[in-house]
């Protein structure tokens, strides 16, 4: 356990940031699962609607520094490919 005041503060700040990042990551994962479920069900309209919201969530996570821009871009590309590949 830290004894120095600044180290104690860093521990608190780290916990706060970790909780925030975890919540944002969870939101992104949920939106991705919704798109994948719609694709699996074969519902193109729902998949496209979910894709828009998922893309938005991923972009928000990227701008907040939770995901690297290449990682976010890869996630969006894979989802877009899955939706556009539906018959």
Buried (B, 14 or more C-beta within 10 A) or exposed (E): EEEEEEEEEEEEEEEEEEEEBEEBEEBBEEBBEBBBEBBEEEBBEBBBBBBEEBBEBBBBBBEEEBBEEEEBBEBBEEBBEBBEEEE
